[in-house]
């Protein structure tokens, strides 16, 4: 058989009409060398349909068949026989076997947009184009992919390796956004991302990290049939704001989706495959955030605007009533913004880096009802600063402190390094469970206090602590979970790299009269090991609550070497959780994974994972 003569593509010469309507009849054609094939079949859903020879030329034969399409995509490939020889033909050409991934597909009702016809397209391999956000880079050993760990490339000019699917240069969509003027100067009309993911692999972004890229981004043109779980959005900004990406879905169903997402990750990655518990949701999943951050800037008409960033951009869209922010936060922010406009106080301009007010930030004690107001400024002072402070205190008695935060850097980070108290002591208090916590402008404090209490109660209940236990709390923040656990154990050691957080943690222990707890400032990767070697202290129970990137390989190695009898892993990123569990499961049994909905109506999900040391294991 002359395989080089076999041919078909999706043009109108071989599929007519090439863009059929729903339920329309379509003619499919296939080419072979003249008198070379005995049978040519179109194969659809494993059923072979014999094609008839419709045309013969001097060199080629053309086979033809008509099929009535429905409303669903029509997938097919060709089978060609000549004597005992059989081969197949799909989108990749001749194949010795059936590969369903490469079937031809005709989508009834689809039309190629007019803007795509004849447009100048520019293909971008995003990871190699421009690094617009250094905080978004894949790190060494952050992900396990095709038999090895990811590697961060630090030399941007280095040529890609032959097998480079695990090497990440750091390019991202923020980098593309920053270079749009350059691309426009090249007269590019359409950008084609290959892949659309930030890096050669989609692993970093396929589950959680959608701040800069969404691999499933698309525009809904028409909803043909609504899901029974689709609901009407209750927010005017929902379609443009990236805050709540699941607001169009019934809340109970979002809990099921998050449970299924974690289960899929576990089934795909781990040898042990525990059944994931149903996600614990909120009774009232509205106005749950105790921290609000409102950017200020200029709209296209150069008028001041305050609100939230539109999804995937730095364009600020105004919000009138956010369904997840606390109501008092919105009232205070609106009051400040109106005062700024009335008194013509300049707002910050990202492009020129001029102007005064960059952000309005509020922190609210849900139990104490105390409010902290933070004005993030580009300058040390601004006009009518004292008058604004006086008016805020008079109009909002809940405000216990007002802080001016100076941030004059060209950065996406909201808060700068310098705080000036305009009113009050520069901090507020709130309670979690039976304990009181001090919160300062830069403190890490869980955004959803109601679900935080549920999270901690689950974690400590599953830990089954005893009065003889030594507990290590890694990535302890301001000491919340360690303080919760202290009365149940002999001693708690908390480790955190942020020194201000450790100072707050020590003060929180004093406020709550907790004396069997010690907080240490340092990098967990180094301090965990140092504490054990120098102090000769080893944990019976280990609680880890790492950032989104998960545990580093050194800490995992220390855990495996020290063998605490129980490990409680609190994770804000299921993708890195299962990656770390894969490293630990040879020595630890994964007893339970409990998802908790810390951020209702978003794709994010927190997990409490309980691991117990296997008996008589050897590594």
N, C-alpha and C positions, 0 to 999 in steps of 0.2 A: 504494500500500500504506500502510495506517495503521500506521506504525512505533511510535507511542506505545502501541498496544494489545498489542504483542509482549511476552511476559513468561515468565520461568521463574526459580525459585530452588532452593535445596537443601532446602527444607522437605518434609515428608511429602506435601504436596498435589501436588508435582511430581516427587518421587523417593520411591518407596514399595517397600520400607522405606528410610528416609533413612539408616540406619546398618546396612547389610546385613551378613550373615555372609559368610565366604568361600564361593565357589561357589554363592551364592544367586541366584535370579531376581529382577530388579528391574524395576519399571514406571516409565518415564520419560514425563512429560507436558509439553506446551508449549501456550501460549495465543496466539491471534491474534484480530483483529477478525472478526466474523461474516461468512462468505462472502468473505473478503478474500485468502486465500492459495490457490494452486493446488497447491503441493507444500511439505510440511514434512519435512525429513530430519534425523535424528540422525547426526552424522558422528563416527566413531571410527577413528583410525589411517588417515585419508584415505578411508575407505569410507563411502558414503552409504547409510543405511538409511531407507527410506520409512516415515513415520509415518502411522497411520490416524486419521481424525476419529472420536473416541470419544464426544464430547458437544457439543451445540449449545444455546446459550442465547439470550436476546434480544439480547445484545450481543457475546458472545464464542463462538469455537469452541475446543475443546480436542482436541489431537492426542496420540496415545498409541502407545508401542511397548514391548515386553518384551525384555529382554536378559539372558542368562545370564552372570554375572560369574565371574571366576576368583579367583586369590589376589593378583594384582597390582592397583595402582591403575588405575581405569578413567577415561580422559580423553575428553571429548567436547564438542561444540558443536552448534549448530543452523544449518541452511541453510533460508532461506525464499524461495520463488519465487512471483511473481505476474506473468504475462506475461513481458516481457523484464527485469523488475526483479528483482534478486537482492540479498539482504542476509544477514548472519550475526548470531548472537546468542550471547554468551558471558557470563562473570561480570561484565563491565563494561557489559553491555547490547547495544544494536544497534551493529553495526560494518559498514563497507563492505568490509572485507577480513578474511581469516583471520589472527588473532593468537594463535598457539599458547600464548603465555605466560598468556593469560586463559581457557584452557579450563576447563570444569567438571571436577572430579575427585571420584570416589567411591572411598573406600579400604575395601575389604572387611575386616571384622573390627574396624574402628575404633569406639570408643565415646567419646562426650563424657563426661569425668569428672563424677561427681556434684557435686564441689565447684565446678565451673564453672557449673552450672545455677542461675540466680538469684543468683549472687554479685555483690557490688558491685565493679566493676573500675575501676581508675584508670590511665589511659594516661599514660605518662611519656616525654617527648622528652628522653632522658638528658642530652644535651649542654647543655640549657637548665635543668636541674633544680637541681643543686648540685655545686659543684666541691670534691670531698672530698680530692683528691690533686693538689697543684700541680705535682708532678714528672711527672705523666702527661699534661700539656697538649700539644696539637698546636702547633707553632711556625710562624711565618711562613715560607713557601716550603719547608716540610718535605716536602710531597707535591704532585705534579702531577696534577691531576684535572679532567677535562672541559675541556681547553684552557687551564688557568691553574693558578697555585700556590695552596696553602692559605694562609689568613690567620687569625692569632690575634686574637680580639676581647678587648681589655683592659678595656672598659667593660661590666660585667655587666648594667647597666640599659639598654643600648642596644637599640633595637628591631631585629629581624632585617631584613636587606636583602631586596629582592624576589628576587634570585637569590643565595641564601645557602648553596648546597651546599658552598662552599669555605671558609665562615667557621665557626670553632670557638670556642665560649665556654668550654669546659673542663669541663663537667659529666661525671661518671663514675659508675660503679656504687658506688665508695667513698662518694660523696656521697649516693646513695640509701640505702646501708647506714646511714650516719650519721643519716638522717632517718626511720628506720623507726618510731620512737616517735610522731613527728608524724603519719605516715600511719595508724598504728594508731588514734590519737585521732580521725581522720576516719572511722573504722569501715570503712576500705578492707580488702577481703578478698583481692583479686587484683591484682597489679601487671602491667600490660601495657606492655612497652617498645616504643616506636615511634620510631626503630628501636632494636633492642637494642644496637647499636653505641654507643660513647661519643660519637660525633660524627655530623653529618649524613651523612658518608661512612664506609664501613667500611674505607677504605684503611689507616688507621693500625694497625688491629688485625686485618686479615684474614690475616696471615701469621705474625707473630712475637710481638707484644706482648700476652701473655695474663696478665700479672701481675694485672690488675684486671678484665679482662673476657674472656669467651670467646664469640665470636659463634655458636659451634656447641654451646653448653651445652644439655644435655637429660638426662633421666633414662631409662636403659634399663629398660624394663618386662619385656621378654622377648626373648631371642635365638632367632629362628626357625630360622636356619641359620648355623652358625659358619663364618667364613672359614677357609681353610686356613692362613692366617698368624696366626690368633688362638692365643695360648698362655696357659697358666695363670700368673697373676701370682705372683711369688715374694716378695711383700712384703705384710705384714698391713695396712699403712696405705695401700696404693696407691689404693684407691677414694676416700679422703678427702683424702689429701695431694696437693698440686699439683706436687710435685717432678718426678716421672717420668710424663708423660702418655701415653707410648707403651709402657708396660711390658707391656701385654697383647698386643703384636705381636712376631712373630719379628724378632730383631735385624737379620738381613740384609734383611728387607723394609723396616724403618725406614730403612735406607740408600737403598734404591730410592725410597722415598717422598720423602726429602729431595732427592734428585737430580731427581725429577719436579717437585717444588715449585719449585725454582730454574729449571728449564727452562720451566715454564709462565709464570713471571714474565718471563723473557727474551723468550719468544715473544709475550707480550701487550704488551710495552713497547718493545722495541728494534727498530730497523731491521735491524741486524746480529743474526743469530740463531745464535750459535755452539752447537755440540752440547755440552751439559754433561757433564763427566766423571763417572764413577761415584764416589759418596761414599766417601772413605777412612775406614774404620771402625777400631775397636780389636780387637785379638786377644782381649783380656779386658776387656769393658766393665763391670767391677764395681769398686767402691771406688776410683774414679778421682779423686775430689775432694780437693784438698789444703787446702781451707778449709771449715770447718763452722760454722754459726751456729744456736744453739739458743735460742729464746725461752723465757722462764719466765713463769708467771702463775698464775692460780687457775682451777680448773674450776668447774662449776656448783654443786658442793657446798663451794666455797671452800677446796678442798685444793690444795696446790702441785702444779703440773704442768710438765713440760718435754718438748719435742718439736719439732714443726713446726706451722706454721699450716695448718689445714684449707683446702682450696681455696676461694677467693673469700671468705674470712672472716678474722677475727683470733682465732678459737677455736683453742686449742693442743691438738693431739692427741698423745698419747705415742707414741714410736717405740722399738721394742725392738732392731731390727736393720735399719738403712738399707743398701740394696744399692749406693748410690753414694758414701756417705761413707767415709773411711778408717776402718779398724777401731780404730786407736789413738785417733782423735778421739772415737768413741762410748764407748770405755772411760773416757776422762778425763772426758767430760761426765756420764756416769752416776755416776762416783765423786763429782764435785762436787755433783751434785743430791742424792744420798743424804746427803752431809755436811750440806747446807743443811737438809734435812728433819729429820735427827736433832738438829741444833743449833738448830732453830727460827729460822733466819735468814729474815726476811721477803722474799718474792719480790715483784716489781713488780706493781701492779694498774693496768692501763691506764685504768680508769674514774676511780679516785680519785687516780691519779698518786702513790700512796704505795707504800712497800715499798723494798727495797734492790737485789736482783739482777735485772737486766733480761734479759741474754743471757749465754750462755757461748759464746765463739768460740775455735776452735783453728785454727792454721795449721801445716801439716806439710811438711817438706822430704822429698820422695819419694826423693831420692838421698842426702841427708845424714842422713836419719832424725831430724833435729832438730825439736822441737815447741815452738811458742809457744802459751801459754794466755792468753786475754784474758777478764777478768771485767768485764762492762759493768754499772756500778752507777748508781743514782739518787742516791747520796750520796757524800761524800768518803771515808768509811770505814764499816766494818761490824764487828760482833762476831766474834771468833775469826778475823780476817783473817790474822794471822801464823800461827796454828795450821793453818789450811787450806793456806796456802802451804807450810809445812814438810811437811805430810802429802803434798801433791802431789809435791814434789821427791823425797821418800823412796820413794814408791810407783811413780813413773814417771820413771826415770832419763833417758828420752828428752827430758823437758822441759828446755829450755835457758833459757827466760825465762818469767816470769809478769808480766802487765801488768794494772793496774787502769785501765779507761777510764771517765771520768766523763761521763755523759749524763743530765742532768736536764731535758731539753727535752721538750715534748709533740710528738713527731715519730715518723715511721716509720723514720727513718734510724737504723741500729743503733749506730754508733760516734759518740761525742762528740768534742770538739776537744782534750780534755786526757787525757794518758796519764801514769800513775805506775808506775814499775817496782817490783814487789814482790820480784822475784828475777831475776837475770841482767841483761843489758845492754839489753833491750827490743827485740831483733831476733834473727833466725836467719838461717842461710845455706842455700842449696840450689844445685844445679847443673843447668843446661840445656846439653846437648851438652858442649862442652869448657870451659864458662864457669861461674863462681860468681857468685851474686847474693845481695845482702843484702835481707832482707824485714822490714819494720817493720809495726806494727799497721795503719796506714792505707795501706800500699803497694798499688798495683795489680799483681797478679801472676797470670798465667793460671791458671785453676782446674785445668785438666787438663794437667800437665806432659808426659805421654807424647805426647799429640796436639799439644801446642805445639811440641815438637821436630820432629814431622812437618810441621806447618804452616810453620815457619820454613825447613826444608830445601827444601820445595817452592817457597816464595816466592823464596828466593835462587837456587835452581837455574833457575827460570823467568826471573829477572832477567838472567841471563847477564852478570854483572858483570865489569869489567876494572879493572886497577890504575890506570888514568887517570881513572876515574869519580869525580864528586862526587855523593854520595848524601844526600838529605834524608829524614829519618825524622820524619814528622808524627804527632802524638799518640803520642809515643815511650814514655810511661809511665816505668818505671825503666830504660829503655835496652836491653831485651833484644834486640830484633831488630837495632838499630843496632850493638850489640856483636858479634852474630853476623856482621854484614856487614863489619865494619871491616877485617878482614885481607884482604878481597877487593877493596877500593877505595882510592882515594887519600885521601879525607876523608869523614867522616860528620858531619852536623849534625842534632841531635835537638831537637824543639820539643814542649813539654808545658806545659799551663796550671797543673798542680798543682806548687807549689814544692817540697813535700816529696819528690815523685817525682823531680824534677830533682836534688835533693840526693842521693838514693839512686842515681840514674843516674851522677852524677859519681863517687861512691864505688865503684860497680860497675866503672866504667872503670878506676879505679886498682887495684882488687883484681885485675883481669884483665890489668893492664899494657897497656891499650889507650891509645895516645897520639894517634892520628889521629881523635879523635872529640871533638865539642864539643856540650854540652847547654845549651839556652837555655829559661828559664822565661818563658812568655807565651802569650797567646791565639793559636792557629794562624792565625785569620782576619787578625790584624794583624801578628804577628811574622814570618810567612812572607814577606810583602811587604817588611817593614822590613829583614830580613836581606839580601835581594837588593839593595835600593836602597842601603843604607848600606855594606854590606860588598862590594858588587859581586860577590856569589857566586851562581851559578846552578846548579841541579842537572842532571846528566845523567840520573840515575835518581831517581824519587820513590817512596817507600814511604809509604802512608797506612793507618792503622789507627784510624779514627774511632769514636766511641761509636755507639750504636744509631741516633741521629738522622742519621747520615751526614755528608757534607761540607756546609759552608755555601756559599752562592752566591758569596761573595767569594773563597774558596779555589779554587773551580772556575774562576772567572774568571782568577785568577792562573796556574793550571795551563795553561789554554788560551793565555794570553798568553806565558808563559815557554817553553812547548813542550819539556819534558824528553822525551828520546827514548824513554824507557820509564817506565811507571807501574805499580806493583804496589799493588793495592787489596785490603787485607785487611778483610773485612766480617763483622760479627756479626749483620747484619740484611739478608737478601737483598732486602727491599722497598725500602730506601733505597739499596742498592747499585745496583739497576737504574734507580732514579730518577736517580742521579748519572751512570750510564753513558749515559743518554739525552742528558744535557747534553754529554758528552764525545765521543760517538761520531762527531760530524761531523768531528772532527779526529784522533781516535784509532781504531785498529782494535782491536776486542776479540778478542784471540788465543785466550784460554782462560779458562774459569771452573772451578775445581776445588773442590768442596765437601769439607769435612773435618768429621767428626763429633766435635766437641769435647765435646758433652754427650749421650752415649748415652742412649737411651730417653726423650729429651725432644724437643719439636718444634723446638728450636733447631738451627741449622746455621751453621758458619763457612765462608766462601768466600775463596779466593785468586783474584783476577782479574788477568790480565796484559793490559796495553794497550800498543801500540806506536804511535808517531807516524806518521801517514800521510805519504807522500811527496808534495811539491808541493801541499799543501792550502792553501786560502785561506778565511778566515772573513769 
